[in-house]
Amino acid sequence: MGRTVLVTGGTSGIGRAVAARFAADGADVVITGRHRDTVESAAEELGVRGLACDATRPEEVAALAGEPAGSLDVLVNAAGGLPAAPDAGAPPLEALARQWLSSVSANVLTAVLTTAAVRDRLAPGSAIVSLGSIGAERGGGSYGAAKAALAAWNASLAAELGPRDVTCNVISSGYVAGTNFFGDGMTEERHRRLVEETLLKRPGTPDDIARTIVFLASPGARHITGQTIHVNGGAFTTR
């Protein structure tokens, strides 16, 4: 029998690529997203199950806790994104507060709530992988700060779940083309600059990240936990 995999934010971009990879390996995959129509459409196209769930809302995540039924082998926290556009009419400090709350809610709270809801169902030998960002390392504003907080939370989560033989890691992705992450904010000049920052001189693809996530959930990665794995073509290097 294949593994059971839950992917939040699985309707597009990296989350969708992750769901497709696990489904191709024969896993029983469930994807979530905020909007029922896009969830149902993506699930049908991928041949997986879909559940509408806004992972920033505790009541919706609580309803997700029993889905899919039984034990869970892999949780991928891929939900997230840039903060909501500021309200031009709001006082400056109020607008700033909304921006930061939006970033933390979308990029940290989604992972924290979902993980808390399903952690008791995680089987020995299971894996949690959360999607971080190169923005945590440099000039990421509220979004980068939220992704840095995600990595800090992951380290403590790994310590908590390690005795249960559950691994917990973060994928810190660099510039990934083929997603709607930047919306209308991606120009040709910005694309060239981000590509030039890499050592491989190409942008990442959703499948680059998906394949790394699949590895971290594989038997070959059972002694990797509490880590932030940088997948960015060398745009940010570690030692």
C-alpha positions in Angstrom: 0.0 0.0 0.0 1.3 3.5 -0.9 1.9 6.2 1.6 -0.6 8.8 2.7 0.5 12.4 1.9 -1.1 15.7 2.8 0.0 18.8 0.9 -1.3 22.3 1.9 -1.3 24.9 -0.8 -1.4 22.1 -3.3 -3.5 23.8 -6.0 -0.7 25.6 -7.8 3.1 26.2 -8.1 5.4 24.2 -5.9 2.6 22.6 -3.8 1.0 21.3 -7.0 4.3 19.9 -8.3 4.9 18.2 -4.9 1.4 16.6 -5.1 2.1 15.4 -8.6 5.4 13.8 -7.7 4.0 11.9 -4.7 0.9 10.8 -6.8 3.2 9.5 -9.5 5.0 7.4 -6.9 1.6 5.8 -6.0 0.9 7.7 -2.8 -2.6 8.5 -1.6 -2.4 12.3 -1.9 -4.7 14.9 -0.4 -4.2 18.6 -1.4 -5.7 21.6 0.3 -6.4 25.2 -0.7 -8.5 28.1 0.3 -11.0 28.1 -2.6 -13.2 25.1 -3.3 -13.4 25.5 -7.0 -9.6 25.6 -7.5 -9.1 22.7 -5.1 -11.6 20.6 -6.9 -10.2 21.5 -10.3 -6.6 20.8 -9.3 -7.5 17.5 -7.6 -9.3 16.2 -10.6 -6.4 17.1 -12.9 -3.8 15.5 -10.6 -5.8 12.4 -9.8 -5.7 13.1 -6.1 -8.2 14.1 -3.4 -8.9 17.7 -2.5 -10.2 19.5 0.5 -11.0 23.2 0.8 -9.3 24.6 3.9 -8.0 28.0 4.8 -5.0 27.0 7.0 -5.0 30.3 8.8 -8.4 29.6 10.3 -8.3 27.2 13.3 -11.9 26.0 12.8 -11.2 24.9 9.3 -8.0 23.2 10.2 -9.7 21.4 13.0 -12.1 20.0 10.4 -9.1 18.9 8.4 -7.6 16.9 11.3 -9.4 13.6 10.4 -8.7 13.9 6.6 -7.3 11.7 5.2 -8.4 8.9 7.6 -5.9 6.7 9.3 -2.2 7.4 9.8 -0.3 10.0 7.9 3.2 9.4 6.4 4.1 12.8 4.9 2.9 16.3 5.6 4.1 19.1 3.3 3.4 22.6 4.5 3.5 24.4 1.2 0.8 27.1 1.9 2.1 30.6 2.1 2.9 33.7 0.1 3.5 37.4 0.1 1.5 39.6 2.4 -1.7 41.2 1.2 -1.5 44.5 -0.5 -1.7 47.4 2.0 -4.8 49.4 2.4 -3.9 52.8 1.0 -6.5 54.5 3.2 -5.2 53.0 6.5 -3.0 54.9 9.0 0.6 54.0 8.4 1.1 51.9 11.6 -2.1 50.1 11.1 -1.1 49.2 7.5 2.3 48.0 8.7 0.7 45.9 11.4 -1.7 44.3 8.8 1.2 43.6 6.5 3.3 41.8 9.2 0.2 39.9 10.6 -0.6 38.8 7.0 3.0 37.5 6.5 3.1 35.6 9.7 -0.4 34.2 9.3 0.2 32.9 5.8 3.7 31.6 6.2 4.0 30.4 9.9 0.5 30.0 11.3 -0.6 27.8 8.4 2.2 25.3 9.1 1.8 25.5 12.9 -1.9 24.9 12.9 -1.9 22.1 10.3 0.9 20.3 12.0 -0.7 20.5 15.4 -4.0 19.2 13.9 -2.4 16.0 12.4 0.7 15.4 14.5 -1.0 12.6 16.6 -1.6 10.7 13.4 2.0 10.8 12.1 3.3 7.3 11.8 6.8 6.3 12.9 9.1 6.9 10.0 7.0 9.8 8.7 8.2 13.2 7.6 7.2 16.8 7.8 8.6 19.2 5.2 7.8 23.0 5.3 8.4 25.5 2.5 10.8 28.3 3.4 12.5 30.9 1.3 15.8 32.5 0.5 14.1 35.7 1.7 14.7 34.5 5.3 18.5 35.1 4.6 18.4 38.5 3.0 16.2 41.5 2.5 12.9 39.7 2.8 10.9 42.2 4.9 7.9 40.8 6.7 7.8 37.8 4.4 11.5 36.9 5.0 11.1 37.4 8.7 8.1 35.0 8.7 10.1 32.4 6.8 12.9 32.8 9.3 10.4 32.2 12.1 9.2 29.1 10.2 12.7 27.7 10.3 13.1 28.4 14.0 9.8 26.7 14.7 10.9 23.7 12.6 14.0 23.2 14.8 11.9 23.0 17.9 9.4 20.7 16.2 12.1 18.4 15.1 13.3 18.1 18.8 9.7 17.3 19.9 8.9 14.7 17.3 12.4 13.1 16.9 11.8 10.5 19.6 8.8 9.4 17.6 11.0 8.8 14.6 9.4 11.8 12.7 11.7 14.0 10.7 11.1 17.7 10.3 12.9 19.9 7.7 12.5 23.1 5.8 13.2 23.6 2.1 14.5 27.2 1.6 13.8 27.9 -2.1 15.3 30.6 -4.2 13.8 32.1 -7.3 11.4 29.6 -8.8 9.9 30.3 -12.2 6.6 29.0 -13.4 4.6 30.0 -10.3 2.2 32.9 -9.6 4.2 33.9 -6.5 5.3 37.3 -7.9 2.0 38.1 -9.6 2.5 41.2 -11.8 5.7 42.0 -10.0 8.0 39.9 -12.2 9.7 41.9 -15.0 12.2 40.8 -17.5 14.9 42.9 -15.7 14.1 41.3 -12.4 14.1 37.8 -13.9 17.5 38.4 -15.4 18.9 39.7 -12.1 17.6 36.8 -10.1 19.0 34.3 -12.6 22.3 36.1 -12.6 22.6 35.7 -8.8 22.6 31.9 -9.2 25.7 29.8 -9.8 23.8 27.6 -12.3 22.5 30.6 -14.3 18.9 29.4 -14.4 15.8 29.8 -12.3 14.6 27.0 -10.2 11.5 25.1 -11.2 8.6 23.8 -9.1 9.9 20.3 -9.8 13.4 21.1 -8.5 11.8 21.7 -5.1 9.3 18.9 -5.4 12.0 16.3 -6.0 14.0 17.5 -3.0 10.9 17.3 -0.8 10.3 13.7 -2.1 13.9 12.9 -1.1 13.5 14.3 2.4 10.4 12.0 2.8 12.3 9.0 1.5 14.2 6.2 3.4 17.5 7.7 2.3 16.8 10.9 4.4 15.9 9.3 7.7 18.8 10.8 9.5 18.2 14.3 8.3 16.0 16.4 10.6 15.9 19.9 12.1 17.5 21.3 9.0 17.0 24.1 6.5 17.9 22.8 3.1 18.8 25.5 0.6 17.6 24.8 -2.9 18.5 28.0 -4.9 21.0 27.2 -7.6 23.7 28.7 -5.5 22.2 32.2 -5.1 22.8 31.7 -1.4 25.5 29.4 -0.2 26.3 27.8 3.2 29.3 26.1 4.7 
